[in-house]
């Protein structure tokens, strides 16, 4: 390996000593933002050419990619990374909605001010599970300081969450991401959810005042459909035909002759890819909330990048961070 040392950014004196001993080698500097490191702390990690450090931070990685000197790149780009602080929430209630699908209300303070389409990172109590689990926000109750998560058990982390009881404390980070935009009252909107992409559409349905047609797609097991009915017309599609239209959300749109001038959707990539094409064919404005595996949740690690139409001005590549620049994008902005 060309990496000669792993250095914490909060130990600048160690960085200076190691840099004198190893003037040409690379230093790996993991998560300096999460450690509380600042630009001043980070500078000794670089060599005299302004290179030589691999930094687990979006700006640091970009600087290395562009092979620019640290000084010319600008210390402001290495400033304190999107610095959210973990907060302690308290579970208020939890119920099972279906096979491996759970709904949990938590007392979350100011995090409950989140907008539709944002998410939170939820941390395991097991120290061996270092990375948080990103979970979309299904509903908020800012007056009570509470929010609701609906999630599917897909691994040991979410299985742990499903065993929590009322009164249990939970470490969370958020709200994260950008959320869906506002829609003018005179417009007609499709709100489309597929699978576990259905829950975040509920807060959006509650908040929009325009005409809403809500299309929900399932493989077989239907959940939450009744909760949407107070907020608009609801149309269900199931792959096995056990409820509503047999097929997918586009089949439901075609079967019922539905039309809209704006689409907002969240769900699996194949569904979003089909909706992007549908929106292009119909010349309809379309916003897609992408589902990606994430690590840090704040845009520092670049684990959740997606392909974009335009070039990122910092990295000169066709990438965007789903957790930070998204998860909601205009359909024409992203390559699916």
N, C-alpha and C positions, 0 to 999 in steps of 0.2 A: 504494500500500500504506500501511496505517497503522503499519507497523513502521518505526521511525526508526533503529534500531541493532541490530546483532547483537553480543552481549556474552558473553564467557566468564565464568562464575561464579567462576573462580579469579583474576579481576582486579578485586577490589572497588574499588580506587582509580579505575580507569577508569570503573566504573559510577557512582561518586559524581560525577565530573566531567561525564559525559554526562547524568546526571540533572539537574544544575544547568542545563546548556545546553538540555535538552529535557524540561522538567518534565511535559509532558502526553502525550508520545508513548509508543508501546509499544516495549519492548525484547524482542527474541527471545533467550532464554538456552538454547542447545542443550546437552543432555546434561550438566547440571552435576554429576550424581552420578558419571558415568563420568569426569569431569575431576578429581574429588576435591574438588569444592566442598561447603561445609557451609552450614548455615542462616545463620551469621554472614556468610559470603561473599555469599549471595544477597540479603540484605535491602536493600543499596543499589540493587538493580535496580528496586525498587518505588518508586512515587511516594508523596507524602505521604498519599494516601488508602488506601495499602496495595494499590493496583492498578497497572496499567500494565506488567506483565511477562508475557510468554508463555514459560513454562518447559517444556522438554522433560522432564517428570517427571510421573508420575501425580498426585502431590499438588499440584504447581504448576498443572497444567492444571485440576484440580478446583477449586482456589481461584479461578482466573480464571472458570471456569464459574459458580460460585456467587456471584461478585462480592462476596466477603467481604474484609474488610481483612486484610492479612498478620498484623498483631499479634493480632487476635481469633481468626484461624484457628489460630494456635499454631505457634511455631517448630519444635516437635517434628515436625510433619507435613512440614517441609522438611528434616528431618535427613538424614543420609547415606542415600541410596537404597540399596536391597537390594544391598549392596556385595560382590559376588563379585569375586574376582580371577582374571584369566586365568592358566591354567597351561600348562606345556609338557608334552605327552604325546609318546610315541614309538611309532611303528607297530611291531608285532611280526609281523603277518602279514596278508595280504589275499588273498581269492579271489573269483572271479566265481561267483555262484549261478545266474545266468540272464541273459537279455538285459537289460543295463543295471542289474542288481541285484548289489551287491557286499557282501561281509562282511569287516569289518576288526576285528582285535584290536589294542588299544593299551595301552601301559603308562601308567597314569593316576593312580597313587598313591591318595590318599584319595578321589578321585572314584569309585573302584570300590566305595565303600560305598553307592552309590545304591540306592534301592528300586525295585521294579518299577513301571513307568509314568513314571518320570522321564526327562529327556532332557539332552543337552548341546548347547551351541552350538559349532560348529567354524568356525574362521577360515581364510580363504584366505590364501595367501602373496602374492597379487597385491594390491597396495595400492589398485588401482582398485575392488576389491570390498570395500566398507567393512563391509557387514553380514555377520554370521556366518550359517551355515546350521544350523537346529535339526535334530538327528537323535536319534531315540529310542534308548534303551539296550536292546539285545537281551538281553545276558547280562552277568553280573559274576563276577569271581573275586577277591574281596577278599584272600584269602590271598596271591595272586600280585600284587595291586595292578593287575589288568587288567580291562578291560571290552571288550565287543564292540558294534559298530555294524553294522547291516544297512541299507543305503540304496539308493535308486534314483537313477540319474543322470538329472537333469531339466534341467540347465543347466550353465553353465561352471564354477560353483563345485564342484558335486558331480563333474563330469568331471575337475576337477583332483585331487580326493581319490582318484578311482579309479586315478590314475597313481602314487600314492605307493607307495614300496617300504619293506621292513623297514629300520628304523633312521632313517627320516625323522622329523623333529620336527613336531609339530602343535600349534597353539595352540587351547586349548579353554576353555570356561567351564561350570562345573557342579559337581555335578548341579543341575538346575533343575526347577521344577514340584513338584507334590505327590505324585504316584504313587497307586497303587491301595491301598485299605484292606485290612486283614487280614480273613480269613474264618474263622469257627469251624469246627473239624474235622468237626462233625456235619452240615454243610450240603452241598447238592448245587449245584455251580456250572457255569454255561455260561461258558467262556472263548472269546470270539469275536473273530477277526481277519479283516480284509478287506484284500487288497492289501498295500501297504507298512505297514499297521497290524498285520500278523501278527507281525513280529519282536519288538515289545515285550511280546507275550503269552507269550513263551518263559520269561523270567525269572519271570513271575507263575506260570506252570505249574510251574516248578521249586520255587517257594517255598511254594505252598499245599499243605496236608495233607488237605484235604477231598476228597470225590468230585468228579472233574472230567470234564466232557464238553467236548471241544475242537473247535470248529467253525471251519474255515478256508475263506474264500471267495476265489476267484481269477477273473480274467477268462478266462484260458486257461492261462498258464504257471504250473505248480505248483512251489513251492520251500519248503524247510524243513519240509514236513509230517512227514518221518520223524524229525526232531529232537524233535517233540512226543510221539511214541508212548510213550516211557518214563514219561510223567507223567500219562497218562489216555487215555480213548477218543478217537480222532481221527476226525472226519467231514469230508470235503472236498466242496465245491461249486464247480463251474466254470460260467461263463456259457455256454460253448460245448459243455458236456457231455463234454469230453475226459477228465475224471477225476471220479469220485464222482457226486454228484447234479448233474443239469443244472439250473442256476438259481442262486439265491443261498443265503445261510446259513439264512434262514427256510425255504426249500424243503427243505434238508437236515434241519432240526429236525422239520419235518412228516413227511417221508418215513420217518424213523427213529423217530418217536414219542417224541422226547426231552422230558424235563421237568427243571426245576431250580427252586430257590427264590432264586437270586441270579444276576445276569448281569453280566459284566465284558467290555467290548468296546472295540476300537479299529479305526478304519477310516474310509472316506469318509462324508461327511455323509448321503447317501441311505440307506446301510446303518444308520447310527446312528439316523436318523429312524424307520426301520421298526422297529428294536429298541425304541425308546422307546415306540412304539405297542403293540408286542407285550407289553412289560412292563406297560404300563397295563392292557391287556385281561386279562392273566393275574394281575394283582396281585402281580408279582414285583419284588423290589428290583433296581435296575439302576444300574450305573456306566458312564459313557461317557468315553472319552479322545478329545478333539476334535483334529482336524487343522486348523490355521490357519496362514496365512502370518505370520511373526514378524519383528521387527526387533531390538530390544534383547535380548529373552529374559528380562528381569528385572522386567518390569512398569512400566517408566518411560515408555515412549513411547506406550502405548495403541494400537499398531498391530494388535493381535490380539484386540480385545474381541469378545465374543459376547453375544447377547441373553439375559437371565436373567428368571426369574419374579419374583424379589424385587428391591427397590430397593437399590442400593449405598448404604450409610449416608454415605459421603463425598461422592459426586457427585449423589445423588438421581436417578439414572437407572438403567434396567434393563440394566446392563452388568457384565461381569466380564472380567478379563484371563486369557486362556487360558494364557499362559506362567507367570503368578504365582499366580492363584487356582486354576488347573487344572494340567495339561490334563485331569485327571480330575474329572468332576462327577457328582452324582446326576442321573439322567435327568430327574426332575421339576424340577430347578433351572434347566435351560437350554432356550431356544427354538431349535429346529433348522429 
